[in-house]
């Protein structure tokens, strides 16, 4: 479900006339799998050390 929602969001962003949203869309496309991974598993590629 997360993949579908992100894809729909990306498509809407690509249809917006504002060029600044194109940057957001490209960034999302580059990091697509990491974004999906976060929402499915609540995990990131960052290490947290306390």
Secondary structure, 3 states (H helix, E strand, C coil): CHHHHHHHHHHHHHHCCCCHHHHHHHHHHHCHHHHHHHHHHCCCCCCCCC
